[in-house]
Amino acid sequence: MGLAMSVAVSAHAGEPLPVQVRLTHVAPDTWRADYQFSQPVTSIRFKSVGELRKSAWKVLTPGVALAAGEAYDALSAADGKPLRQVSVEISAFEQDLGKQYLATDKLSDGGRLIYLGFLQGEGQQGKLLRDMAANFTLAGLGNETVLVPAKPATPVKDTTPYAYFGPQTPVAAGEAQVLLDPKLSAWAKETLLDITARMSAYYSTAYQQKLRQPLLLVAAVSDTSMPGLSIKGGVVGGQIVYRLGGAALLTADNPQKRAILAELVAHEMAHLWQNNVRHGGISEQSPPWIHEGGAEAMALDGLLRSGIWSAEQGKAFADATLAECEKLEHSFDTYRGIYACGFERFSKLKVDIVPLWRDMIATADSKGEAYSEAMINSLVARGDKAAP
């Protein structure tokens, strides 16, 4: 009760709080995180992520306890004294967290991924809350490779990635560095490498900018005993993480499976360019249909214009997506509605998706605006007036 009252009267201070975080891989499924704060804090709080910290975190610092709550988890000293250093042990946690990032994942060769975003939070100093400005130092287990995306040469909006600990060194696919699970079938490896290279080249040219942060792509294999094909992907920082599974992943090559994987790659890479800004762009204030439906439209354009898909494949995708939206009664209220009906909304604009999104990205970057329907309408109207 005391913690809840303290949080209720707290306010954020302007300056982030510098924190050194040393993350050490101490066993195949275990890490140790050592926090060292530049200034003392009365507690450290993190946004709750299901049962993650309650199940997978163990406090190593004597006299410090972890209190798990519905909205926030907090670390604080039992005697209320300020903290300068805190150490926790973190175990692998691969449960599905819904719309949240997977906390940890593994590759079949023993490689491990851990999401650094869940290690960042806020430091409380009396009634003030300050966002952590975490500087991570990573240490591997034995001689393993430790990787995170390279630091951007110019400012970017979001740089919180997964860290990789394992035996591999990345291979190049265009401008991207790629780590692939050895368990991936030959057709999946070939498709991931080929489409990543070709789409990065296309998007760089079409949207007239290279990525501010070099891309690191990681593909892991999950359960292959289930029927069908499971393909999931997500963009985080300068990184795309894929999780592929299902028995069909390991069966013979066919064009349909390649097309499904190609569309996912093109979609996720579209998000990289949408968020290739210093501020603004995708945010909690921007309706999800804009960036998800927009990525569907950008992906279709890229797959067609780069020659990866034929005109027939493109038409089949567009027809199926529009039919799905109609079945969902043109609503954004469902998960798939955000994608399918977002795609429909962009299709109805009757404008070239490339100059529209190029202008949206430039507007977000220059003005710090979140993507919005008002932004889209303004840019479309401006384009109409400029037309002869």
Secondary structure per residue as TSV (DSSP state, phi and psi in degrees):
chain	resnum	aa	ss	phi	psi
A	1	M	-	360.0	-39.8
A	2	G	H	-62.8	-40.4
A	3	L	H	-64.1	-44.2
A	4	A	H	-60.6	-41.4
A	5	M	H	-67.0	-37.7
A	6	S	H	-63.5	-43.8
A	7	V	H	-65.0	-37.5
A	8	A	H	-62.4	-30.1
A	9	V	T	-101.3	7.2
A	10	S	-	-82.5	154.5
A	11	A	E	-136.2	150.8
A	12	H	E	-77.2	134.9
A	13	A	-	-85.6	159.9
A	14	G	S	-69.6	-43.0
A	15	E	S	-87.3	131.0
A	16	P	-	-63.7	157.2
A	17	L	E	-99.6	114.6
A	18	P	E	-63.6	133.0
A	19	V	E	-138.7	130.6
A	20	Q	E	-92.6	127.2
A	21	V	E	-124.6	113.9
A	22	R	E	-99.3	117.8
A	23	L	E	-109.4	116.7
A	24	T	E	-116.4	129.4
A	25	H	E	-82.5	105.3
A	26	V	E	-99.8	-17.7
A	27	A	E	-158.0	163.2
A	28	P	T	-48.4	-40.7
A	29	D	T	-117.0	29.1
A	30	T	E	-142.7	137.8
A	31	W	E	-126.4	158.9
A	32	R	E	-121.2	127.4
A	33	A	E	-110.7	120.6
A	34	D	E	-110.5	114.1
A	35	Y	E	-96.2	133.0
A	36	Q	E	-130.9	115.7
A	37	F	E	-91.2	143.6
A	38	S	E	-71.8	-24.2
A	39	Q	E	-137.2	150.7
A	40	P	E	-65.1	148.0
A	41	V	E	-127.9	151.5
A	42	T	S	-85.7	-24.4
A	43	S	E	-162.4	164.1
A	44	I	E	-122.4	125.7
A	45	R	E	-122.8	147.6
A	46	F	E	-129.7	145.1
A	47	K	E	-62.4	133.9
A	48	S	-	-64.5	142.1
A	49	V	-	-131.2	80.6
A	50	G	T	55.1	-134.9
A	51	E	T	-95.1	12.2
A	52	L	H	-51.6	-63.0
A	53	R	H	-72.4	-33.7
A	54	K	H	-62.9	-36.4
A	55	S	H	-91.6	-35.0
A	56	A	H	-113.1	-6.9
A	57	W	E	-106.2	136.4
A	58	K	E	-129.3	119.9
A	59	V	E	-73.8	129.0
A	60	L	-	-100.2	-18.9
A	61	T	S	-79.4	121.9
A	62	P	T	-58.2	138.0
A	63	G	T	83.6	-1.0
A	64	V	E	-110.2	136.7
A	65	A	E	-125.5	152.9
A	66	L	E	-103.4	122.9
A	67	A	E	-108.6	115.3
A	68	A	E	-92.1	129.8
A	69	G	-	-126.6	177.5
A	70	E	S	-69.9	-39.4
A	71	A	S	-100.0	-37.7
A	72	Y	E	-138.9	148.9
A	73	D	E	-107.3	143.8
A	74	A	E	-136.5	141.7
A	75	L	E	-108.2	128.6
A	76	S	E	-154.9	159.0
A	77	A	E	-79.0	140.9
A	78	A	T	-62.5	-32.0
A	79	D	T	-90.3	3.8
A	80	G	-	78.2	2.4
A	81	K	-	-72.2	151.5
A	82	P	-	-63.8	154.0
A	83	L	E	-114.0	139.9
A	84	R	E	-112.5	-30.0
A	85	Q	E	-137.8	140.3
A	86	V	E	-143.9	138.3
A	87	S	E	-124.1	137.1
A	88	V	E	-133.2	149.2
A	89	E	E	-99.8	133.5
A	90	I	E	-120.6	122.7
A	91	S	E	-96.5	155.2
A	92	A	-	-56.6	139.1
A	93	F	-	-143.7	102.0
A	94	E	-	-110.3	17.4
A	95	Q	-	-68.5	148.1
A	96	D	-	-66.7	126.3
A	97	L	-	-107.2	27.2
A	98	G	T	68.3	-123.3
A	99	K	T	-82.3	-3.0
A	100	Q	S	-81.9	160.1
A	101	Y	-	-64.2	151.3
A	102	L	-	-67.0	132.9
A	103	A	S	-68.6	-46.7
A	104	T	E	-141.2	158.4
A	105	D	E	-149.8	166.8
A	106	K	E	-136.8	152.2
A	107	L	-	-102.8	159.8
A	108	S	T	-68.0	-18.0
A	109	D	T	-91.8	9.9
A	110	G	S	98.6	-5.4
A	111	G	-	-64.4	147.7
A	112	R	E	-128.8	146.6
A	113	L	E	-120.9	140.3
A	114	I	E	-137.5	132.1
A	115	Y	E	-81.2	118.5
A	116	L	G	-74.1	-19.1
A	117	G	G	-61.3	-32.5
A	118	F	G	-76.7	-5.9
A	119	L	G	-95.1	-1.7
A	120	Q	-	-108.3	145.5
A	121	G	-	-159.2	-134.0
A	122	E	E	-134.1	145.1
A	123	G	E	-100.9	131.2
A	124	Q	E	-101.0	128.6
A	125	Q	E	-125.0	96.7
A	126	G	T	63.9	-117.2
A	127	K	T	-96.8	3.4
A	128	L	E	-102.0	140.4
A	129	L	E	-114.1	131.0
A	130	R	E	-125.6	129.0
A	131	D	E	-60.2	140.9
A	132	M	E	-70.6	134.1
A	133	A	E	-105.5	84.5
A	134	A	E	-81.9	132.3
A	135	N	E	-111.1	108.9
A	136	F	E	-88.6	134.8
A	137	T	E	-116.3	126.4
A	138	L	E	-111.9	136.3
A	139	A	E	-128.5	129.5
A	140	G	-	-87.1	173.4
A	141	L	S	-94.6	114.7
A	142	G	T	67.8	-128.5
A	143	N	T	-102.9	20.1
A	144	E	-	-70.0	156.7
A	145	T	E	-75.8	140.2
A	146	V	E	-122.0	125.6
A	147	L	E	-137.0	141.1
A	148	V	-	-136.9	163.0
A	149	P	-	-56.4	146.2
A	150	A	-	-60.6	148.9
A	151	K	-	-66.7	139.3
A	152	P	-	-68.5	147.3
A	153	A	S	-75.5	-28.5
A	154	T	S	-125.5	160.6
A	155	P	-	-57.7	144.0
A	156	V	-	-132.5	164.2
A	157	K	S	-74.5	-43.4
A	158	D	-	-137.4	122.2
A	159	T	-	-123.7	14.2
A	160	T	-	-81.3	111.6
A	161	P	-	-113.3	-175.2
A	162	Y	E	-84.7	149.6
A	163	A	E	-104.2	139.5
A	164	Y	E	-107.3	133.9
A	165	F	E	-126.4	118.0
A	166	G	E	175.7	-169.8
A	167	P	S	-87.9	-11.0
A	168	Q	-	-89.2	156.8
A	169	T	-	-114.1	144.2
A	170	P	-	-71.7	157.1
A	171	V	E	-112.6	159.5
A	172	A	E	-88.9	142.1
A	173	A	E	-137.5	92.8
A	174	G	T	66.2	-126.6
A	175	E	T	-89.8	-2.2
A	176	A	E	-92.6	152.2
A	177	Q	E	-104.2	134.6
A	178	V	E	-129.1	134.0
A	179	L	E	-117.2	118.5
A	180	L	E	-116.2	135.5
A	181	D	-	-60.4	127.4
A	182	P	T	-58.1	-19.5
A	183	K	T	-77.2	-11.3
A	184	L	S	-60.9	140.4
A	185	S	-	-69.3	161.5
A	186	A	H	-60.0	-40.7
A	187	W	H	-66.5	-36.1
A	188	A	H	-69.6	-42.9
A	189	K	H	-59.7	-48.0
A	190	E	H	-61.9	-42.6
A	191	T	H	-65.5	-45.6
A	192	L	H	-59.4	-47.3
A	193	L	H	-66.2	-45.4
A	194	D	H	-66.9	-49.5
A	195	I	H	-68.9	-37.3
A	196	T	H	-60.5	-45.6
A	197	A	H	-65.0	-45.5
A	198	R	H	-71.9	-37.9
A	199	M	H	-73.0	-34.9
A	200	S	H	-64.3	-38.9
A	201	A	H	-65.9	-43.2
A	202	Y	H	-65.9	-49.3
A	203	Y	H	-62.9	-39.2
A	204	S	H	-58.8	-42.1
A	205	T	H	-74.7	-48.1
A	206	A	H	-64.4	-42.3
A	207	Y	T	-97.1	6.5
A	208	Q	T	55.7	38.2
A	209	Q	-	-161.8	143.4
A	210	K	-	-87.1	162.2
A	211	L	-	-67.0	137.4
A	212	R	S	-67.5	-32.6
A	213	Q	S	-115.4	123.7
A	214	P	-	-56.1	140.8
A	215	L	-	-84.7	131.1
A	216	L	E	-116.2	122.2
A	217	L	E	-112.9	132.2
A	218	V	E	-127.6	130.1
A	219	A	E	-122.4	120.1
A	220	A	E	-111.6	154.7
A	221	V	E	-104.9	129.0
A	222	S	-	-102.0	-146.0
A	223	D	-	-63.8	120.1
A	224	T	-	-105.5	11.1
A	225	S	S	-88.8	-18.9
A	226	M	S	-77.2	149.5
A	227	P	S	-69.5	160.0
A	228	G	S	82.9	-161.8
A	229	L	-	-131.6	125.0
A	230	S	E	-113.8	121.5
A	231	I	E	-133.2	118.2
A	232	K	E	-128.4	148.5
A	233	G	E	-149.6	155.7
A	234	G	E	-154.0	145.8
A	235	V	E	-97.9	131.4
A	236	V	-	-146.8	118.0
A	237	G	S	58.8	-143.7
A	238	G	S	-89.5	51.3
A	239	Q	E	-152.6	144.6
A	240	I	E	-120.1	131.4
A	241	V	E	-117.6	123.2
A	242	Y	E	-108.3	148.4
A	243	R	E	-131.9	112.2
A	244	L	E	-112.9	142.6
A	245	G	E	-157.6	-171.7
A	246	G	S	92.2	148.6
A	247	A	G	-60.8	-31.5
A	248	A	G	-66.7	-17.8
A	249	L	G	-62.3	-33.6
A	250	L	S	-99.0	-2.9
A	251	T	S	-87.9	-177.4
A	252	A	-	-60.6	153.1
A	253	D	-	-62.5	144.4
A	254	N	-	-155.9	155.0
A	255	P	H	-60.6	-33.4
A	256	Q	H	-64.7	-43.2
A	257	K	H	-66.3	-39.8
A	258	R	H	-62.7	-39.9
A	259	A	H	-65.2	-40.2
A	260	I	H	-62.5	-45.4
A	261	L	H	-68.6	-38.5
A	262	A	H	-60.7	-41.3
A	263	E	H	-66.4	-39.0
A	264	L	H	-62.1	-46.2
A	265	V	H	-60.4	-47.0
A	266	A	H	-62.6	-38.9
A	267	H	H	-64.5	-50.8
A	268	E	H	-65.4	-37.1
A	269	M	H	-69.3	-29.9
A	270	A	H	-59.2	-38.8
A	271	H	H	-60.5	-34.3
A	272	L	H	-60.3	-42.9
A	273	W	H	-73.7	-35.1
A	274	Q	H	-58.9	-34.9
A	275	N	T	-103.3	17.9
A	276	N	-	-85.1	58.2
A	277	V	S	-134.6	161.9
A	278	R	S	-80.8	-31.8
A	279	H	S	-160.1	169.6
A	280	G	S	75.9	-156.1
A	281	G	B	77.1	-134.8
A	282	I	S	-69.9	128.0
A	283	S	-	-152.0	176.2
A	284	E	T	-66.4	-18.7
A	285	Q	T	-86.5	-18.7
A	286	S	S	-86.2	131.3
A	287	P	-	-59.3	134.4
A	288	P	H	-58.8	-28.6
A	289	W	H	-63.0	-25.1
A	290	I	H	-68.0	-50.2
A	291	H	H	-81.6	-30.7
A	292	E	H	-78.8	-47.3
A	293	G	H	-65.1	-36.4
A	294	G	H	-63.2	-40.5
A	295	A	H	-66.0	-35.5
A	296	E	H	-62.2	-44.9
A	297	A	H	-67.7	-42.0
A	298	M	H	-63.7	-39.2
A	299	A	H	-65.2	-45.2
A	300	L	H	-60.5	-46.3
A	301	D	H	-57.1	-46.9
A	302	G	H	-65.9	-41.7
A	303	L	H	-64.6	-35.8
A	304	L	H	-75.1	-49.7
A	305	R	H	-74.1	-20.9
A	306	S	T	-88.3	-5.7
A	307	G	T	82.1	9.3
A	308	I	S	-71.1	-41.2
A	309	W	S	-108.7	148.2
A	310	S	-	-80.5	167.3
A	311	A	H	-60.0	-36.4
A	312	E	H	-65.3	-42.6
A	313	Q	H	-63.3	-41.9
A	314	G	H	-63.1	-43.4
A	315	K	H	-65.0	-40.5
A	316	A	H	-62.3	-41.3
A	317	F	H	-64.8	-48.0
A	318	A	H	-62.4	-44.9
A	319	D	H	-62.2	-43.6
A	320	A	H	-66.2	-39.1
A	321	T	H	-68.9	-41.7
A	322	L	H	-67.0	-37.3
A	323	A	H	-65.5	-37.5
A	324	E	H	-62.8	-42.2
A	325	C	H	-63.7	-40.8
A	326	E	H	-62.1	-40.5
A	327	K	H	-63.5	-30.7
A	328	L	T	-87.2	10.8
A	329	E	T	60.3	34.4
A	330	H	T	58.0	34.6
A	331	S	-	-109.3	146.8
A	332	F	S	-94.9	12.0
A	333	D	S	-79.9	-6.9
A	334	T	S	-116.9	164.1
A	335	Y	H	-56.9	-50.5
A	336	R	H	-71.9	-26.0
A	337	G	H	-61.8	-34.6
A	338	I	H	-59.7	-40.1
A	339	Y	H	-78.6	-58.2
A	340	A	H	-66.8	-46.1
A	341	C	H	-79.9	-24.5
A	342	G	H	-64.0	-42.6
A	343	F	H	-60.6	-44.1
A	344	E	H	-59.9	-42.8
A	345	R	H	-61.0	-43.3
A	346	F	H	-68.3	-35.9
A	347	S	H	-62.5	-36.8
A	348	K	H	-71.8	-15.5
A	349	L	T	-68.8	-24.0
A	350	K	-	57.5	39.3
A	351	V	S	-126.7	158.3
A	352	D	-	-67.2	125.8
A	353	I	H	-65.1	-29.4
A	354	V	H	-67.5	-56.1
A	355	P	H	-63.5	-31.5
A	356	L	H	-63.4	-51.2
A	357	W	H	-71.7	-29.2
A	358	R	H	-61.4	-42.6
A	359	D	H	-69.5	-37.3
A	360	M	H	-63.9	-44.2
A	361	I	H	-62.3	-43.8
A	362	A	H	-65.2	-39.2
A	363	T	H	-65.2	-45.6
A	364	A	H	-60.7	-43.4
A	365	D	H	-68.5	-38.9
A	366	S	H	-82.3	-33.4
A	367	K	H	-108.2	-9.8
A	368	G	-	73.1	21.5
A	369	E	-	-83.7	144.4
A	370	A	B	-77.8	147.9
A	371	Y	-	-60.5	136.7
A	372	S	-	-152.0	163.9
A	373	E	H	-65.5	-34.7
A	374	A	H	-63.2	-39.7
A	375	M	H	-62.1	-45.8
A	376	I	H	-60.1	-49.2
A	377	N	H	-61.2	-39.7
A	378	S	H	-64.7	-43.4
A	379	L	H	-70.4	-38.1
A	380	V	H	-64.3	-44.1
A	381	A	H	-63.7	-40.7
A	382	R	H	-63.4	-39.4
A	383	G	H	-66.2	-38.7
A	384	D	H	-63.3	-42.4
A	385	K	H	-68.6	-30.2
A	386	A	H	-78.8	-16.6
A	387	A	-	-71.0	146.7
A	388	P	-	-69.9	360.0
